[in-house]
Amino acid sequence: MNIIFFSSLMTLLSLCGTSASCPSVCSCNVNKTDCSDLNQLASLDSILDQLPFNTSYLNLSKNNFTTVEPGSFSNLSSLLYLDLSRNLLSTINPGCFSDFSSLLHLDLSRNLLSRLFSSSFSQLNNMEFLDISENLLVRLPVNLFSDLGSLRELVLRDNRLKELNPDQFKGLTELRRLDLSLNGLISMPTHLLDGLQNLVWLSLVGNKLRILQQTSLEPATALRQLLLDRNPWNCNCNLIPLKHWLEWIIYTGGHVDSANCSFPSNLHGKDLRSIPMEMFRHCYPLYLETRNPSAAEGHQVPAGSAGDCMRQRYRPVSVRRATATVVVAGVVCGVVCVLMVVTATYGCIYAMLVANEQQLMHGNSQQQQPLMEEKEPEQEEKDDLMPTIGKEAEATECVGWMAFPPEVCV
């Protein structure tokens, strides 16, 4: 019964989907709509007004859309996947994504996302010519993604972003993948990843990062894949905390791609992860001198001073100086010394007893030896007496033989 009801429901939804209107320039299939690469001058609003209301997958890539106005997607509240990549989007107004409470994937790669602050030029009324082609303040509106609480993946790849606001991704508590590659980022704010406890994948490939603070990455406690290649890393003392943090990520089963050094010249082309710590031994004495509070906040210490290296945020405590370790080591050494003294004393006493016993045995043997030698003459006297007795008997017989004739002797 449940199977029949479910089949009927799916059929009804399919009929509703087909009965809804679909733009002639797009391809609609149930809840998937593909409006990519139109090669026409159709406006974004004209397409969105004709989309089926149950669309969950929408592809608007490879078009010439330049802007997104607030409320443009108000009739697509069930949208889960939105692809606006490879357009000419230069301005995205805040509130244009306010209706996407269930959106999971948003792709804004290969656009020209920017906002030029007109207030910076309000006093330049008489200026005839101003070249700002290389110095545009390129950034996103702070609250652009604040309504996307269910977003899992955000792609901002290959835009002209030079800096990000620390609250840029505030509210994206479910975000797992963030792609900031191929931009012009020269720094990463300390609190940019605050609140992103579920972030597991981050790409910073192809930016202009020379230094990256460890404190900028620590809020992403679930991070397991970090891409840092193609950045002009300055592998001086400031990157030691980052080196330790990368080694810890790798040790705990994470993955970090190559972070090749561009500076200084003696480390050019070497991977920061594989550089031995002996190359940074000159940095440690400076950590004791650089106790500037600004260093703890993530600001770089001026180069050329005694504090050229930034003090470590978490300085490991020396085991040799730990009080408990010293006490335990002293107790162990004392016990070992006592055991050695007891063993030596026992050995000396045992040696003395063995020597005394041998001396007593030797003295007894010397006292018994004369008694044995006194008995030997008695034995010799007995041996001497026996031949004498035999000789006397023989002499008597011979005397008798001489007194009587030979016949009698026989």
C-alpha positions in Angstrom: 0.0 0.0 0.0 2.8 2.4 0.9 4.6 1.5 -2.3 1.6 2.3 -4.4 1.1 5.6 -2.6 4.7 6.6 -3.0 4.6 5.7 -6.7 1.4 7.7 -7.2 3.0 10.7 -5.4 6.1 10.6 -7.6 4.0 10.4 -10.7 2.0 13.4 -9.6 5.1 15.4 -8.9 6.5 14.4 -12.3 3.3 15.6 -14.0 3.4 18.8 -12.0 7.0 19.3 -13.1 6.2 18.7 -16.8 3.1 20.9 -16.6 5.1 23.8 -15.3 6.5 26.2 -17.8 10.1 25.8 -19.0 12.0 28.5 -20.9 12.5 27.5 -24.6 16.2 28.2 -24.4 16.7 25.8 -21.4 16.5 22.1 -21.0 14.2 20.9 -18.2 14.1 17.4 -16.9 11.8 16.9 -13.8 13.6 19.0 -11.2 16.8 19.7 -13.2 17.1 22.8 -15.4 20.0 23.5 -17.6 20.3 27.1 -19.0 24.0 27.1 -19.7 25.8 28.5 -22.7 22.7 30.1 -24.2 24.6 32.2 -26.8 21.7 34.7 -26.6 21.1 38.0 -25.0 18.4 36.8 -22.7 18.2 38.5 -19.3 18.5 36.6 -16.1 15.2 37.7 -14.8 13.3 36.6 -17.9 14.7 33.1 -17.5 14.1 32.8 -13.8 10.4 33.9 -14.2 9.8 30.9 -16.5 11.5 28.2 -14.4 9.4 25.4 -12.8 8.8 26.0 -9.2 10.1 22.6 -8.1 13.6 23.1 -9.7 16.3 21.8 -7.4 19.2 21.9 -9.9 19.8 25.1 -11.9 22.8 25.6 -14.2 23.2 29.2 -15.5 26.9 29.0 -16.4 28.6 30.3 -19.5 26.3 33.3 -20.1 26.7 37.1 -20.1 24.9 37.9 -16.9 26.5 40.9 -15.2 24.4 41.4 -12.0 22.0 39.6 -9.7 19.3 41.7 -8.1 17.5 41.0 -4.8 14.5 38.8 -5.1 15.6 37.3 -8.4 15.3 33.7 -7.1 12.2 34.3 -4.9 10.2 31.6 -6.7 12.9 28.9 -6.3 12.7 28.2 -2.6 13.5 24.5 -3.1 16.7 25.0 -5.0 19.6 22.8 -3.8 22.2 23.4 -6.5 23.0 26.8 -8.3 25.7 27.3 -10.8 26.4 30.9 -11.9 30.0 30.3 -13.0 31.7 31.7 -16.1 29.5 34.8 -16.3 30.4 38.5 -16.1 28.9 39.0 -12.7 30.6 42.2 -11.4 28.0 43.0 -8.7 25.9 40.8 -6.5 23.6 42.8 -4.3 23.0 41.7 -0.7 19.8 39.8 -0.2 19.8 38.1 -3.6 20.2 34.7 -1.9 17.8 35.4 1.0 15.3 32.8 -0.3 17.8 29.9 -0.4 17.2 28.4 3.0 18.0 24.9 1.7 20.7 25.6 -0.9 23.6 23.1 -0.6 25.9 24.1 -3.5 26.7 27.6 -4.9 29.2 28.1 -7.7 30.3 31.7 -8.5 33.7 30.8 -10.1 35.1 32.7 -13.1 33.3 36.0 -12.6 34.3 39.5 -11.8 32.9 39.8 -8.3 33.6 43.3 -7.1 32.2 46.3 -5.4 33.8 49.7 -5.9 33.2 52.0 -2.9 32.1 55.3 -4.4 32.5 57.0 -1.0 36.2 56.9 -1.5 36.0 59.3 -4.5 33.2 61.6 -3.3 35.6 64.5 -3.0 37.1 64.1 -6.5 34.6 66.2 -8.4 37.2 68.2 -10.4 39.3 65.2 -11.3 39.5 64.8 -15.1 41.3 61.4 -15.2 41.9 58.7 -12.6 43.5 55.4 -13.4 42.5 52.7 -10.9 42.9 49.7 -13.1 45.5 48.1 -10.9 44.2 49.3 -7.5 40.5 48.4 -7.4 39.3 47.6 -4.0 37.8 44.2 -4.9 35.7 42.6 -2.2 32.4 41.0 -1.6 29.5 42.4 0.5 29.8 41.3 4.1 26.4 39.8 4.5 26.1 38.2 1.0 26.0 34.6 2.3 24.5 35.3 5.7 21.1 33.6 4.7 22.7 30.4 3.4 22.7 28.4 6.6 22.5 25.0 4.9 25.2 25.6 2.3 27.7 22.8 2.1 30.0 24.0 -0.8 30.9 27.5 -1.9 33.1 28.0 -5.0 34.6 31.5 -5.4 37.4 30.3 -7.7 39.0 32.6 -10.3 37.5 36.0 -9.3 39.4 39.2 -8.7 39.1 39.2 -4.9 42.0 41.0 -3.2 40.7 40.8 0.4 37.9 39.3 2.4 36.1 40.7 5.4 36.5 38.7 8.7 32.7 38.2 8.8 32.5 37.2 5.1 31.4 33.6 5.9 29.6 34.2 9.1 26.6 32.0 9.5 27.8 29.2 7.2 27.9 26.7 10.0 27.3 23.7 7.6 30.0 24.6 5.1 32.3 21.8 4.3 34.2 22.9 1.1 35.5 26.4 0.4 37.3 27.3 -2.8 39.2 30.6 -2.8 41.8 29.7 -5.4 43.1 31.8 -8.3 42.2 35.2 -6.7 44.4 38.0 -5.7 44.3 37.6 -1.9 47.3 39.1 -0.2 46.2 38.2 3.3 43.7 36.1 5.2 41.9 37.6 8.1 42.4 36.1 11.5 38.7 35.4 12.1 37.6 34.5 8.6 37.0 30.8 9.4 35.3 31.4 12.8 32.2 29.3 13.1 33.2 26.9 10.3 33.6 23.9 12.5 32.5 21.5 9.7 34.9 22.8 7.1 37.1 19.9 5.8 38.4 21.2 2.5 40.0 24.6 1.8 41.8 25.8 -1.3 44.0 28.9 -1.4 45.9 28.0 -4.5 47.1 30.7 -6.9 46.8 33.7 -4.7 49.4 36.3 -3.5 49.8 35.1 0.0 53.3 35.5 1.5 52.4 34.7 5.0 49.5 32.9 6.7 48.9 33.0 10.4 48.3 29.8 12.2 45.5 31.6 14.1 43.6 32.1 10.8 43.3 28.3 10.3 42.8 27.1 13.9 39.0 27.8 14.1 38.5 25.2 11.3 38.9 22.2 13.7 37.7 19.6 11.2 40.0 20.8 8.4 41.7 17.8 6.7 42.6 19.0 3.2 44.5 22.3 2.6 45.8 23.5 -0.7 48.5 26.2 -0.6 50.4 25.8 -3.9 51.3 28.7 -6.2 51.7 31.4 -3.6 54.8 33.5 -3.1 55.6 32.2 0.4 58.2 34.1 2.4 59.7 31.3 4.4 61.1 33.4 7.3 60.6 33.2 11.0 57.0 34.2 10.6 56.0 30.9 9.0 57.4 28.7 11.8 54.0 28.5 13.5 52.4 27.6 10.1 55.0 24.9 9.5 54.3 23.3 12.9 50.5 23.5 12.2 50.9 21.8 8.8 53.0 19.0 10.3 50.4 18.5 12.9 47.6 18.2 10.3 49.7 15.7 8.3 50.4 13.7 11.5 46.7 13.5 12.3 45.9 12.0 8.9 45.2 15.2 6.9 46.6 16.2 3.5 48.5 19.4 2.6 49.9 20.0 -0.9 53.2 21.7 -1.5 53.9 25.2 -0.1 57.0 26.1 -2.1 59.1 29.1 -0.8 59.8 32.1 -3.0 61.8 34.0 -0.4 64.5 34.1 0.9 66.8 33.2 -2.0 68.5 30.3 -0.2 65.1 28.5 0.3 63.7 29.3 -3.1 61.7 26.4 -4.5 61.9 24.3 -1.3 58.8 23.0 0.3 58.1 24.5 3.7 57.1 21.2 5.1 60.4 19.5 4.2 62.7 22.3 5.4 64.5 21.1 8.6 64.1 23.2 11.7 67.9 23.8 11.8 67.4 26.3 9.1 65.3 28.4 11.5 67.5 28.1 14.6 68.3 31.8 14.4 64.7 32.6 15.0 64.3 31.1 18.5 66.4 33.7 20.4 64.3 36.4 18.8 61.1 34.9 20.2 62.3 35.8 23.7 62.8 39.4 22.7 59.6 39.9 20.6 56.9 40.2 23.3 55.1 42.9 21.5 51.3 42.5 22.1 50.6 43.3 18.4 52.4 40.1 17.5 49.9 38.0 19.5 47.1 39.6 17.5 48.6 38.4 14.2 50.3 41.6 13.0 53.7 41.2 11.4 56.7 42.6 13.3 58.6 45.2 11.2 61.5 43.6 9.3 65.1 44.5 10.1 64.4 44.9 13.8 65.4 42.5 16.6 61.9 41.1 16.4 62.0 40.1 12.8 60.4 36.8 13.8 57.0 36.7 15.3 56.7 35.1 18.7 55.1 31.7 18.8 51.6 31.7 20.0 51.9 28.6 22.0 55.5 28.2 23.3 56.2 24.7 24.5 57.3 24.4 28.1 60.8 23.0 28.6 60.7 19.5 30.2 64.0 20.1 31.9 62.6 23.1 33.8 59.4 21.4 34.9 59.3 21.2 38.7 57.5 17.8 38.8 60.1 16.4 36.4 63.0 17.6 38.5 61.4 16.1 41.7 60.7 12.7 40.0 64.2 12.7 38.5 65.8 13.4 41.9 63.8 10.6 43.6 64.7 8.1 40.9 68.4 9.1 41.1 68.3 8.8 44.9 66.8 5.3 44.8 69.3 4.2 42.2 72.2 5.5 44.3 70.9 3.7 47.5 70.6 0.5 45.5 74.1 0.9 44.2 75.5 1.5 47.7 73.6 -1.5 49.1 74.9 -3.7 46.3 78.5 -2.6 46.8 78.3 -3.2 50.6 76.8 -6.7 50.1 79.6 -7.5 47.6 82.3 -6.4 50.0 80.9 -8.4 52.9 80.5 -11.5 50.7 84.0 -11.2 49.5 85.3 -11.0 53.1 83.4 -14.0 54.2 84.7 -16.1 51.3 88.3 -15.0 52.0 88.0 -15.9 55.7 86.5 -19.3 54.9 89.3 -20.1 52.5 91.9 -19.1 55.0 90.4 -21.3 57.7 90.4 -24.3 55.4 94.0 -23.7 54.4 95.1 -23.6 58.1 93.4 -26.9 59.0 95.2 -28.6 56.1 98.6 -27.5 57.4 97.9 -28.7 61.0 96.9 -32.3 59.8 99.9 -32.8 57.5 102.7 -33.6 60.2 100.5 -36.4 61.7 100.5 -38.2 58.4 104.2 -37.9 58.1 104.9 -39.4 61.6 103.1 -42.5 60.6 105.3 -43.2 57.7 108.5 -44.1 59.7 106.5 -46.7 61.7 105.4 -48.3 58.5 109.0 -48.3 57.3 110.1 -49.9 60.6 107.6 -52.6 60.1 108.8 -53.1 56.6 112.4 -53.3 57.9 111.5 -55.8 60.6 109.9 -58.3 58.3 113.0 -58.9 56.2 115.1 -59.2 59.4 112.9 -61.9 60.8 113.1 -63.8 57.5 116.9 -63.5 57.5 117.2 -64.9 61.0 115.1 -67.9 60.2 117.2 -68.5 57.1 120.4 -68.3 59.1 119.1 -70.8 61.6 118.3 -73.2 58.9 121.7 -72.8 57.3 123.4 -73.3 60.7 121.4 -76.5 61.1 122.4 -77.6 57.6 126.0 -77.0 58.4 125.7 -79.1 61.6 124.0 -82.1 60.0 124.8 -84.0 56.7 123.2 -82.8 53.5 120.7 -85.6 53.5 119.2 -84.4 56.7 118.9 -80.9 55.4 117.0 -82.1 52.5 
